[in-house]
C-alpha cells in the first residue's frame, strides 16, 4: 500500500520563474503529475522578466520529495534555488522555551524574586513542604521521562534521538491542558538507575509521565516509582492508550447495540500497551478476552511463556483457544490491535461476528488495511489521522494530568483511568454517534476539561472518600 502525501513530509521550494502566462500552471501540473499535492504558492517578488516564487507541497517522504524537485528542475524557465523540509524547520532549535511569569524591571523586582526576598519563600517551604505546590513551579509542572528504547515505531533509537518526541509531548501538554512539561531523556537503560534518577529529580515535579520505555522494563519502572513517590506516575504508552481504547469501544458498542460484558474480544499485542488495555477492559466489565502476540494465543500452558505474560495468560482465554490469532477471530465481536502491521487480513475480519468492531492501531501501518476491514466490519478505527475514528493518546493524557494536578493527587489508579475513559466517551453525544464518529477530534473544545474534571473527582474520592 502506497502512503498518501502528508504535511509531515512537506517541502517548500524557492524558485526563480521566468515571467510568462503558463509558468505557474506548468509548475503545479508537474508537481501533481509527480504525485505531490500543492498546498501553497506565494510570489515573493516580481520583475519584468522573472518572479521569485515559494511553492509548498506535501510528499510521501524524502525520496518522493527529491523526485518532485527533479520534476520542477527540468521545466523550462525554472531554477530551483533551495528546498526546505518544513518539518525540520519546525524543529530547528527545539520546540520549547522557558519564559518568566513575573517581570524583572528594576531593583525592587530583583529583591522580591531573588535575594533577599526569595529567602523568605525558602524558609516557608522548609517549614511547610506542601507549600512548594503553591509557591513554586511544582504546582503545574511534570516530567516527560524516557530512555529512548521504544520510540514511536522506530524502536531503540536512544535518548538523544528520542528528545524531539519528548519535546513534542511537552508542547501537547501546554497546548491542550496548560501544563508545563519538561523532557527528560536519560542516558541509561538500567531500571535501577532510571528509578533512582527520577526519584532524585522528583521534588521539582507534580507528576511523572513515562514515555517510550520498552517492555517489560517499563512495568518494573512504573511499579517501583509508584511505590516510592508521592506524586502520580503515568505511563502514557500503557495508560493513555488504554483510556482511549476503552472510550472508543464504549461508543462503538453503542453504535452496534452490544454490551461489553457479552462480547468476545481479541487483542493483538501483549506488550506495554496491550497489557494496559487488557487490564482496563477487564475493569470496565469485559469477560471474554483472548490475547495473542507474535507466538500466537497467550495461554498458561504455552511452551516458553515468559513470566511477564503470566498474569495475562491467567486472566484471559476462558474458552481455551490456542494457535494463531486468525483462529480466535472466528465469531469474535471486537478486534483490538496494538502490535504490528499486517497481523490479520480482510478475509480474517470477514469471519468475525455480524456488526464487528475493528481497532487496528499500529502506526503508521495498521494490523489490517482499514479499507479492507471496513468491507466486513461495522466500526473501524486506526491510529492514523487520515482515516475516520483516530484513536489517539492525545485525547487522554492532557486531561488526565490536568485532573491529577488540579486535585493535587499523589497517585493514579484504575478508577481514575476508567473515569477518564467514560468522560472522553461522553464528549460524543448519543445523537452524534455513528460508525465513522465514535471519538472526538483532538481539537474538540471540551475534551480536556471534561476528562480533567472526571479524573479530579475520582482522585479526590480516592484520597478523601
N, C-alpha and C positions, 0 to 999 in steps of 0.2 A: 504494500500500500504506500503510494507516494504521498508524503506530507504536503499540506497546503502551505502557501506562502504565509508568513507570520510577521507581525510587527516586531517580535523578539529577534528576528534576523533581518531587520530592515536596514537600508543604507540610504545615505544622501550623497549624491554626486554633484560636484561643482563643475559646470560645463561652460565652455566658450562655444556659442552657437552663431553661425552665420545668419544674419538677418534676412530671412526670406519667408514667404507666406506659409509654406508647408513644413517648416523646420520642426515646430512643436508636435504636430500630428505625426510626423515620421518618427520622432523620438519616442513618443508614447506608444505608438504601434509596435516599434521594435522591442520595447520592454515587455509589452503584453504577449507578443509572439514568443519571446524567450521564457515566458511563464511567470513574470513578475507582475505585481499589482501596484500601479502608480497611485500614491496617496496624497501627493502634494507636488506642485510645480510652481516655483517662485522666481520671478525675474528680479535679480539683484541690481542690475544696471543695464543700460541700453545705449547704444550709439547708432550712427547711421549704418554701419556695416556689420556690427556684432553685438550680441547680447551675452550677459553673464546670467546663467540660469542654474538654480538648485533644484534637482529633481529627487524626490524621495519615493522609494518603492519598497514593498515587502518582498522578501525572498524566502526560499526554503532552507537556506544555510550558506556557508561560505563558498562552496563550490558553485552553487546556483548564482550567488551574487557575482562571482567572478565571470560567469557566463553572460550575465546581464550587462556587466561593464564592457565585456568584449563586443557584445551586440551593439552597444552605443558607440564604441570607438570606430567601427567600420562605416558608420554613417557619414555621408559627405557633409562637410562644413561643421562637424562636431569635434571638439577637442576636450577630452576628459582631463581636468586639471587635478582633481583629488577626489577620493572616495572616503567617506566616514561611515563607520559602523555605529548606528545610533545607540545600540545597547552598550557598547564600550564607552561611548561618550557619556552616557548616563551614569557610569560607574567611575569616571575619572575623579581621582582624589577622594573616593569613597562617597557614601550616601548619607553620612551623618555629620553633625557638628554639635558642639556644646555652646550654649548661649546663656549669659547671665540673666536671671529673672529680676534682679534688683539693680538700680543704676549706681554707677561709680563715677560721680561728677566732681566731688570735692573732698576736702579733708574730713568733713563730718561723715560723709558716706563711708569713707575708708575706716574711720574709727568705729563705726557700727558693724560693718560686715566683716571686718578683720580686727586686728588688735587695736585697742584693748577690749572693745566691746564684745568680741566673739568669745572671750574667756568666760563671760557670764553664761553664755549658752552651753559651753563645755561643762561648766560646773553644774548646771541644771540637769544635763543629761547624765552626768556621773552620779548625781543623787537619785535621779528617776530615769532609768534606762528606757522605759517605754516612751518617754518624751522625744526620743530620736525620730519616731514616726511623725511627730508634729513639727519638729524643728530642723529636720534635715531632708535631703533628697530621698532618704529611705522610704518615705511615705508613698512615693509614686514611681519607684524605680525597681526594675527587675533585671536579672542577668540572663542572657541567652547563651547557654553553655554548650560547647561541642568539643569533640576530639577529632572530628573530620573523618570518621570511619564509615559513615553510611549517608553520604550527602546526595540528596535527591536520588536520581537513578545512576549517579556517577560512581558510587561505591566509596572505597577508602582512598580519598584524594588528599588527606592530610589537613591540618588546621589552617595553614595559610590559604589554600585553595577553597576552604570552607568559609572563609571570612566574608566574601560577598553575599553569601546566603544569609549569614547571621546579621549582617548589616541590613539586608532586605527585610528580615523578620522584624528588626527593630523599627524600621520605617512603618511597617504594617501596624505594629503596636501603637505607634504615635498617631498614625492617620485614623485608625478605627476606634481606639479606646483612650487616646490622650495619655498613654503610659510611656514613661521614659525607660527605654530598654537599652542595655549596653551589651555588645557582642563580646563574649569571652571564648577565644579559641585556644584550647590547651594543647601543648606540645607533649602529650603523653597519652598512651592508651591503657596504662596501668590503672585498674579500678581503684586501688588504694590511693594512688596519687591524685586521681580525679576527685575522689571523695574528700580527701584532706584539703586539696586546693579550694574546692567550692566551700567547704566549711570555714576555711580561713578568710575568704572574701565575703562571706555571707552577711557580716554586720552592715554592709552598705545597702543591702537589698531587702525588699519586702516580699520577694518571691524568686524562685529559680525555674527557668524554662529550659529543660534539657532538650537538645536538638541533634539529630543526625549522629547518634551514638549507636553502634552496631549491636545487634542481639547476639548472644544472650547477655552480654555485659551490661547493657542498658538496664536490665531488670535489677541487677545487683546494685548498680549505681543509684538508681532511684530508691530502692528499698533502704539502703544504708543512709542516704541523705535524709529521707523522711524520718528515720528513727533518731537522727542527731540534730536536725534543725527545727527551729520554732517558727518557720515560715513555710508556705506551701511549695512543694516541688511537683512540677507538672512536666511530663514528657510528651511533647506535642505529637511526635510520631505515633505514640500509643493513644493517649487520651483524647487529643484533638481529633484524630481520625475516628475513634470510636464514637465520640459525640455526634459528629456529622453523619456517620453511617446510621446510627440509631434514629436520628432525627429524620433522615431521608426515608428510612424504612417505615417509620411511624406513618408518614404521609403516603408513601407508596401503598401500604396495606389498606389505607382508607380508600385509595383510588380503586383497588381491585376487590374491596369488600372482604378482606380476610383479617384474622386476628393473629397476633404474634405467637400466642401460646398454641395455636393449631397448625402453624405452617412448618414445612420441612425446609431447613436452611442448609446450604452447602457453602462452606467458607474455604476459599483458596488462599493459603498463606498462614503459616504458624509462627511467624517471627514476632517482632515487637508490635506492629500494627494489628496483625491477626489475633494475637493473644488478648490485646486490649479490647478489640471489637468483640471477641467471644465473651469476655467477662461482662461487658456492658449489655450484650444481647441477653445473657442469662439473667442479669439483674433486672432487665426490662421484661422478663417473663418468657423468653424463648425456651422451648423444651426439647426440640428435636434439631440438633445441630451436628453436622458432620464436617470435620476439618481435614483438609488434605494439604500436603506440601509436595516437594519435588519427588519424594519417595512414595507417594500415594496417601491413602487414608490413614490418619493418625489413630492408632488403637493400642491398648496396653500390651498386646502380645506381638506387636510388630517387631521383627528382628532388628537389633541395633538401635532401638528407640532411645534418644538421648534423655538425660534427666530433665532438661529444660522443657520437654514436651510431655512429661509425665502427668502434670495437672490437666493439660488439655485432653490427653487420652482418657483420663478418668472421668471427665465431665462431658464427654461427647459420644457420638456414635452409639446411641442406645439400641439401635437395630442390628448392631454387629456387622456392619458392612466392611468390606476390605477391597484392596485393589486400587486402580487409578480413579481419578476424580470423575471421569465420564460416567462410570457406573453409578456413582452416588447421585448424579444429576437426574437420573430417570425418575420422573414423578415428583421431583422437588419443586417447591414453590418459589424459592429465593436462591439466587447465586450472588455471593459477595466475593470479589477478588481483590486482594491486597498483596499481590505476589509478583507475577512476571508476565511478559507479553505472550499471547497466543497459547494460553493454557488449555482453552476449550475452543470449539468451533460453533458456527451457527447451527450445524446439524445436532450438536450436543444440546443446545438450547431448545431445539425442536422436541427433544424427549422430555422436557420439563412439563409440569402440570399446566393446565389452562390458566391464563392470566398470570404468567410468570413475571418475576421481578429480577432484573439483572443489573448489578452494580459492578462494573469492570473498571477498577481504579488504578491499575498500573499505569505509570506515566513515563514517557509520552505515548507508548504503545500499550493499549489495554489488553486484558486477558482474552478478550474476544472483540472482533471488529464490531463497533457499535451499530453500524448499519445492518450487518448480518444478524446480530442479536435482535434488533428491532423487527425483523421479519417474523419472529416467533414469540417474543416476549411483549407484554403489555407496557411495562415500565422499564426503561433503560437509563442508567446513569453512569457517568465516567468521571475521571478526574480532570478532563480537558475542558478548556473554555470555548472550544469550537463545536460543542455538541450540547444538546439540552441536558438539564439536570447535572450541572457541575457540582460534584461532591468534594468540597474544598475546605481544608482545615481553617482557612481564613475566616470562615463563618463562625468558628468556635473560639479559638484561643484569645482574641482580643476581649470579648465579652466575659469569658471565664476569668481572666486575670483582673479585669476591671471589677468584677464582683468580689473576687477574693481580696483585692486591695481595699475596696470600699468597706468590707466587713472586718478588715484587719485580721483576716483568717490566719491561723497558724498551721493549717493543713489543708488537704484536699482529699475527698473521699468519693465513693461511688454514688452516694446520694446527691452530691453536688454535680457530678458528671451527668447523671440522669436528669437532674433539674435543668441543666444546660441543654441537653438534647431535646427535652419536651418543649422548652421555651423556644428553641430555634425552630422546631416543627410548627409551633403555634403562629409564627410570623407569616406563614402561608395560610390564609383563611380557607375555610371549607369551600366557600363558593369560588375560590381561585384555583383549587386543586384540579389537576388533570394529568394525564400521563407524561406530558412534557414540562410540567411545573410542579415539582414536589419539594424543592428547596429554593430559598430566595437568592437573589443576587448578592454578592459580597458587598455591593454598594447600597443595599436596601437600608433605608434610614433607621429602621427600628431594630435591626439585628443585635447590635452591640448592647443597646440599653436594655432590651428585653432579656437577653441572656444574662447580662450583668445583674439585673435585679433578681432573677431566679437563683443565681449562684450565691449572691449575697444573702438572700433569705435562707437558703439551705445551710450556708456557713454559720449564720447566727444561730439557727436552730441546733446545729451540731455542737456549738460552743456553749450556748446558754440555755438550750432547751425551749 
